[in-house]
């Protein structure tokens, strides 16, 4: 995120791009007065004129949104993105002036979308592939590239039709293709961006964020499960509110040692309850990111753990990583959701691009040493899965 000084430095340039949009629309209206005064004289040209105005106006709106959410940050990438923003407005003028030529109109659309493609790559170099902490894609360059090809093919088909070659696409059909392509490209990018990114990710055309999720205290509500066995075993009456640290004595055994012992029992592992709210939120995360489940449970419990994950969360063994030896800071993930303060701290400090989500529990409320990470939003403290859901909404 840029600081106040950088924002002030780039404010005049944002105004310059906005002024270019006004000039483009003014030129368009001035050059099209005859067509605007008598639209029935050339209905197809009039439709293309309105389409060009909509494209320019919509781009102006999305430009405002873009520079607000992803401001210019300076450096080569920032200046290049500014140059592309200014340059594409000039090409919009060309689009408006091409309304009387159906093939040329499609060709200009193709050029515009190719600029969007390059612009997307530059945006990624400035801000990364996805926004923090929402996991939404900052840009989907290949999306624009594919629509650029679409408009080029439509334009070429129109040109072949006009030259008398066998292409069964009249100018009316081609104009309809242009309009549908413009609407579809914007709708997919701004309403269904996560789904588009995930589809392209499966085709290895778009990187996706990776979210690592801990099991105990995050997906599994292990404390009441442990106490339901420990209380009769030791003749005590402890509740979850009594466990304020991992080494809280339960009977005469520290809690962390007790759970490690119980986890060796397959029936205990398989009977572990889910943490309330986790399942639905995990499904939502799955729509926009890759998920890996991680735990430092003993290796001997791995088979039972994977079976439990499959039964409760439909997650397979290929998505499970045991970190009992490596620790969670070594995970190749962008985000870690955990209830262990040490794990989240180590992960967040291991790389500038990583951040952690700490699920609030009684045993992780001594947070003085990570306050700098919380202030910098490298660690986000969530009171439960419902807050994580709001974060990703």
N, C-alpha and C positions, 0 to 999 in steps of 0.2 A: 504494500500500500504506500502511495507516495505521500510525502509530508506536505505541510501547508505551503512552503516555499516553492516546491515543484508544481503544486496545483495552481498557484498564482502565475507561475511562469508560463504554464500552458493555457491559461484561460483565454488570452487573446487569439491563440491559434484555433481553439474551439469556436470562438466567434467568427473567425475567418471562414471556417468550413460551413457554418450556418449561413453566412452571407452568400456563399457560393450556391447553396440550395435555393435561396431567394432569387438570385440572378438566373439560375437555370429555369425556374418556374416562370419568371418574368419573360425570358426569351421565348419560352414555349408558348405562352399566351400571345405574345406579340407576333410570332411567326404563324400562328394558327387562327388568327381572327376570322379569316374567310371560312374556314372549316367549322369554327365554333358558331358562326352566324347562320350557316346553312348545313347542318349535319347530314341531312338527307341527300345532299349532293354526292357524297361519297361515304356511305354508312360504315364501310369497313375501315376506312382511314380514321373516321371519327371514333370508332371503338378502340383502335390502336392509340389514338391521342389520349383518350381517357385512361387507357391502361398505362401509358407512359407517365401521366400525371400521378396516378395511384402509386406506381413504382417509386417515383421521386418523393412523394409525400410520406409513404411508408418508410422509405429509407431514412428520411429526416428524423422520423420518430424513433426508429431503431438506433440511429446514430446517437441521439440524446441518451437513450437507455444504455448503450454500449460504453460511452465515455464516462457515464456515472458509475456503472458497475465495474468497469475495467479501464480506469483512467490511464492516460499516457504517463509513463514512468521515466521518461528520459532515455538517454543512451541511443544507440543506433536503431534498436527495435522501435522505440517510442517515436523517433522522428520518421522512420519508414512508415509506420502505421498512420501517422498524421498525413504523410505525403500520399498514401493510398486513399485515405478518406477524402482529401482534396481532389485527387486525380479522378476518382470515380464520379464525382459530381460533374466534372467536365464531360465525361462519357455519357452522363444522363442527358446532356444537351443534344448530343448526337442521336440518342434514342428518340427524343421528341421530334427531331428533324427527319427521322426515318419513317414516320407514320404512313407516308404514301408509298412505301416500298416494303411489302410483306417479308421477302427474304432478307432484306437489309435489317429490318427490325429484329428478326430473330438472331442475326449475326451479332448485332450490338448487344442484345441480351446475353448471348454467349460470352462476349468479351467482359461484360459487367460481372457475370457470375465467376469468370476466371479471376477477375480482380478480387472478388470475395474469397476465392480459394487461397490466393496469395496472402490476402489480409488475414485470413484465419491462421495461416502458418506463422505470421509475424505476431499475432495476438498470443499464440501459444508460447513463442519465445519470450514474450514479456511476462505473462501471467501463469504459465503452465497449462496443462491440459484440462484441469478441473478446478472449480472454485472451492475455497475453503470457507466454512466447513460443510457447505451444502452438497458437495460432490457433483454438482451440475457441471456439464462440460462448458468450458470457456469458449471453445470454438470446435466446429466439426468441419475441418477443411475439405475432406473428401465429399461431404454432402454437397457443397457448392460446386465442386469439380464435376460430379455426376450430372447435376442440373445444367452445367455449362455444356456438357456433351449433348444433353437432351435438346437444348435450344439450338445447338449447331445442327443436329440431325434434322430437326423440324425445319430450320431455315433452308438447309440443303434440299429437302424434299420439296419445299415450295418452289425453289429455283428450278428443279427438274420439271415440276409440273408446268411452270410458266414457259419453259423451253420446249414443251411438247413431248418430252420423254414420258415413258409409262410409269407414272407414279400417281396412284389414286388418292391424292390429297389435294383438294381444292384450297384456295386461299382462305375461305371461311373456316375450314377444318383446321388449317394451320394456325390461324389466329386463335381459335378455341384452344388448341394445344398450348399456345403461348400463355394464355390466361390461366389455364389449369396448372401449368408448370409453375407460374409465379405464385399462385395461391398455395399449391402443395408444398413448394420449397419453404415458404414462410411458416406455414402451419406446422410442418414437420420440425423445423428448426426451433420454433419458439413455444410450441405446445407439447411436442413429443420428443424433445431433444434427448432425453435420457434413453428412450427406446431406440432412437436412431443411432446414438452413440454405441449402445450395447450391440445392436445388429452389426454395425460396422466393426465393432470390437471382435465379434465372433469370426468375421472375415479377415481379421488382422489388418484392418484399415484405420483403426482408431484405438489408441491406448485407453484403457479404463483404469480408474483408481482401484486400488486393492485395500480392502478393509479387513483387518485382523480382529477377531473377536475371542475373548477369553471365555472359558467355560464356567468355572466355579465362581459364584457370586455375580455372574453376568448372564449366562444362559441357564445355569442350574442353580436352584435355590438350596445350596448345600448345607447351610447352618442349621435350619430346622430339621433337616434330614439327619444330620449328625447327632443333634441333641435328642431326637426321638429314639435313638439307640443308646446314647450315652447316659441319659437320665435314669432309666431303669438299671443300667449296668452299674452305675456308681451310687444309686440311691439318692439322686439330687433332683432339683426342679429348676433348671436353667432355661432361659428363653433367648431368642436371638438378640434382644436388647442387652444381654449380659456379655456378649462377645464384642469387645471393644478393641481387640488387637488379635493378631494371628497366634500369639502365644498366651492368650487368656487361658488360665487353668480350668479344665473341665474335670471335676473330680480331682485327681492328682496328676493329670496328663495335660500338657499344653495342647491347645486346640489344633494347631497345624500338625502335630505328631499324631493326634487322634484321627484326623481325617485321612492322613497318609495310610494309617493302618486299616481303616474301614474301606478305603478304595481298593484294597487287595481282595475284597469280597465281591465277586461278580454280581450277586443278587443285590448288594447295596448300590453298586454303580447303576444297574439297570432300573432300579426303583427310584432314582434321584428325580425329584420334581423339577419342572421348568420354572424359571423365574417369570413372574407375571408380566405380560406385555411384550416379552422378547420375540415371540414367534412372528407376529404380524410385522413388527418393525424390521426384522431380519429379511422378511419377504420383500419389503419395500427397498431395502438396501440392495438386495440381489438384482433389482431392476436397473440399477444404475452403476453397480460396481461388482468386482470380483470379491468373493468372500473366502477367507481362510479362517479356520477355527484353530485356536492355539491353546495349549495347556502345558503346565510343568508337572502334571501328574506323573507318577512312576511309569516307566516304559512298560512294565508288566500289565498295566491297566489299559493299554492302548486299544486292544481288540474290543473290550467291553465299551470303552469310551466311544469308539467309532460306531458301534452298533446302536448306542444310545442316541448319538447325533443323527443317525439315519432314521431311527424311529420317531424322534421328536421334532427334528428340523429338516429332514430330507437332505442331509449333508453327507457326502461320501468320504471315504478314506483319503482320496486324492486332495481333499480340501482341509485335511487335518495335519497340523505341524506340532510335534512335541518339542518344547523348548526347555526341557529339564536340564540340558547340558549347555545350550547356546545362549539362553536368555532371550527375552523378547525384543531387545534393542537390535538384534541381528535380523529381524524379520524383514523381508522384502515387501513391505506394505507402506501405504501412505498414511493410514489411520489405524490406531489401536484403541479398541474399546475394552477397558479392563477395570477391575475394582481394586487392584493392588497398586498403591501409590508408587512404590519403587519401580514397578514395571513401566508404568505410564511415564514417569520422570525419565528413566533411562532411554525409553523409546523417543520421547520428544527431544531430548538433548542430543540424540545420535545423528540427527540430520536436520538441516534447516527446512526441508520440505515435508518433514513428518510432524504430525500433531496427534495428541491423545485425547480421548474422551474418558474421563474418570467418572464411573458410576458411583454416586455418593453412597457410602456405607458407614456404619459406626466405626469401623476399624481403619478408615482412611481420612479422618478429619483433622489430623495434625499436619497441616499443609503449609506451614511457614516457609519451609525450604523450597517450595515450588511456586511461591507467590509470583516470582518474576515470570514464570512460564504461564501462569494463569493470566497475569496482566497483559502479556504479549499474545494471548489467545493461542498459545502453543498447547495448552491443556484446557479443555472445556469441562467444567464440572456439571454433570447432569444429575438431577434428583431421581431419575428413573428412566425407563424406556419410553415413557410418554413424552418426556422432554427431548429425547433423541428423535422421536417421530416428528415433533414440532420443528426441530432443527433441519430435518431433511424434507420438510413439506414443500 
